[in-house]
Amino acid sequence: MNNNSNIIGQYPARRMRRMRKDDCTRRLMAENQITVNDLIYPVFVLEGENQRETILSMPGIERKSIDLLLEEAQELVELGVPPLRYFRSHLMIKNH
């Protein structure tokens, strides 16, 4: 066998961790940083007033009428979540 076969399974024998030594260096070397500014909050619009409909394929998410969405939007603004992205109900699309 040649010397190359001894390397397989041993690399890296020594892992340099100087980039992760302290918090300041880790933050400098971080590839991705996600902040609230990177978020888009999806809302699903339903026709009518005081209407809500569970979306079975998305646990915890509901389609809501505009009046309820305005209340939710106010809460999101207070939390500092920036943009909302709305999606119309498939029923609204068929009727228009």
C-alpha positions as CSV (number, residue, x, y, z in Angstrom):
1,M,0.0,0.0,0.0
2,N,1.1,3.5,-0.6
3,N,1.1,6.3,2.0
4,N,-2.1,7.9,0.6
5,S,-4.3,5.0,1.8
6,N,-3.2,5.8,5.4
7,I,-4.7,9.3,5.1
8,I,-8.3,8.1,4.3
9,G,-10.4,8.2,7.4
10,Q,-7.9,10.3,9.3
11,Y,-8.4,13.7,7.7
12,P,-8.6,16.1,9.4
13,A,-6.4,14.8,12.2
14,R,-6.3,18.2,13.7
15,R,-9.1,20.7,13.4
16,M,-8.1,24.3,13.8
17,R,-10.7,26.2,15.9
18,R,-9.2,29.6,16.0
19,M,-12.1,31.0,14.1
20,R,-14.5,29.8,16.8
21,K,-12.3,30.8,19.8
22,D,-14.4,33.7,21.1
23,D,-17.8,35.3,20.5
24,C,-16.4,38.3,18.6
25,T,-14.6,36.1,16.1
26,R,-17.6,33.8,15.7
27,R,-19.8,36.8,14.8
28,L,-17.3,38.1,12.3
29,M,-17.0,34.8,10.6
30,A,-20.8,34.0,10.6
31,E,-22.0,33.3,7.1
32,N,-25.7,34.0,7.8
33,Q,-27.5,36.3,10.2
34,I,-31.2,36.3,10.2
35,T,-33.0,39.3,11.8
36,V,-36.6,40.3,12.1
37,N,-36.0,42.4,8.9
38,D,-35.6,39.2,6.9
39,L,-39.0,37.9,7.9
40,I,-42.3,38.2,5.9
41,Y,-45.4,37.2,7.8
42,P,-47.9,35.4,5.6
43,V,-51.6,36.1,6.2
44,F,-54.5,34.4,4.4
45,V,-57.5,36.6,3.6
46,L,-61.1,35.4,3.8
47,E,-64.2,37.3,2.7
48,G,-66.7,38.6,5.1
49,E,-66.5,40.0,8.7
50,N,-65.5,38.2,11.9
51,Q,-64.6,35.1,9.8
52,R,-61.9,32.6,10.5
53,E,-61.1,29.2,8.9
54,T,-58.5,26.7,10.0
55,I,-56.0,25.6,7.3
56,L,-55.6,21.9,8.0
57,S,-52.3,21.6,6.2
58,M,-50.7,24.4,8.3
59,P,-51.3,23.8,12.0
60,G,-51.8,27.0,13.9
61,I,-52.5,29.1,10.8
62,E,-56.0,30.4,9.9
63,R,-57.6,32.3,7.0
64,K,-59.1,35.4,8.5
65,S,-61.4,38.2,7.4
66,I,-60.0,41.7,7.0
67,D,-61.3,43.0,10.3
68,L,-59.5,40.2,12.2
69,L,-56.4,40.6,10.1
70,L,-56.2,44.3,11.0
71,E,-56.1,43.3,14.7
72,E,-53.4,40.8,14.0
73,A,-51.4,43.3,12.0
74,Q,-51.5,45.7,14.9
75,E,-50.0,43.1,17.2
76,L,-47.3,42.3,14.6
77,V,-46.4,46.0,14.2
78,E,-46.0,46.3,18.0
79,L,-43.7,43.2,18.0
80,G,-41.6,44.7,15.3
81,V,-42.4,42.2,12.5
82,P,-42.1,44.3,9.3
83,P,-43.9,43.2,6.1
84,L,-47.0,41.2,5.8
85,R,-47.6,39.1,2.7
86,Y,-51.3,38.4,2.0
87,F,-52.8,35.5,0.1
88,R,-56.3,35.5,-1.0
89,S,-58.6,32.5,-0.4
90,H,-59.0,30.2,-3.4
91,L,-62.8,30.9,-3.1
92,M,-62.1,34.7,-3.5
93,I,-60.1,34.0,-6.7
94,K,-62.8,31.8,-8.2
95,N,-65.5,34.4,-7.6
96,H,-63.6,37.3,-9.2
